Amino acid sequence: MIEFKDVCFSYEEGTEFIKNVNFIINPGEFVSVLGGNGSGKTTLARLMNGLLLPNAGEIVVDGLSTSKEENSLEILQKVGMIFQDPTRQLVASTVEDELAFGPENLGIDPQEIRRRIDWSLRALNIEELRYKEPHYLSGGQTQRVAIASVLVMYPQYMIMDEPTAMLDPQGRENVLEAIDFLRRELGIAIIYVTHHMEEVLHGDRVLVIDKGQLAFDGSVKELFARSELVKRANLELPQIIKLIELLNKKGYSLTYCDDWKILAENISQSLSERA
């Protein structure tokens, strides 16, 4: 598990930015991290794999403290990170070379590297991109290559810092499908940093960060029932939840369910029955 124990963090200016945060992320979970601009959610994500170190408290990844330098390499293998702009983490001239970069630096046997590359390309359905130049790919393709470059390291946890922010709707859907595969088929825990409330519907647990503090830790359903918290954290309810609230005010009896596709079908059916 990833465990935060009374974690505090401040930048060089000395102003405390993360304040006494406590939570646990278990293997295989899909945890969304929400918060408005400047709330501290990206800082929180970078603390999880040791890119930043706490000024107080402790962060433990599978029993390894991020504050101990001797643990840093093992933690970086366990906890992969995908950035908002995937071009920031792509360094090679072809997709195949990009995927080989991390394992080669760990001294992994070339045959094993080849096997991992083949597997990760198949897993993300991008085999046709093997010999392409990363910087000539579409946004959605580039993001999936970035995910594959982390996947070859066999992480147990994958942090994604607003990975769909720069994508069109189709690109966003492709990346979300890839993320769902990582969790469902491979059992990788997903820590998904976003400000798109619709994307929270794909997960099952939410952390809300507000002014550096943990304002909420619970299920998606519980969050949507607390509209005052959503507003206070400078967030907006997903359009589909707003629609449910509006229809219920007009006499419908719709309830939230965890599967957003079933939710949409229920709304459509209710409207058809009333028509």
Secondary structure, 3 states (H helix, E strand, C coil): CEEEEEEEEECCCCCEEEEEEEEEECCCCEEEEECCCCCCHHHHHHHHCCCCCCCEEEEEECCEECCCHHHHHHHHHHEEEECCCHHHHCCCCCHHHHHHHHHHHCCCCHHHHHHHHHHHHHHCCCHHHCCCCHHHCCHHHHHHHHHHHHHCCCCCEEEEECCCCCCCHHHHHHHHHHHHHHHHHHCCEEEEEECCHHHHCCCCEEEEEECCEEEEEECHHHHHCCHHHHHHCCCCCCHHHHHHHHHHHCCCCCCCCCCHHHHHHHHHHHHHHHC
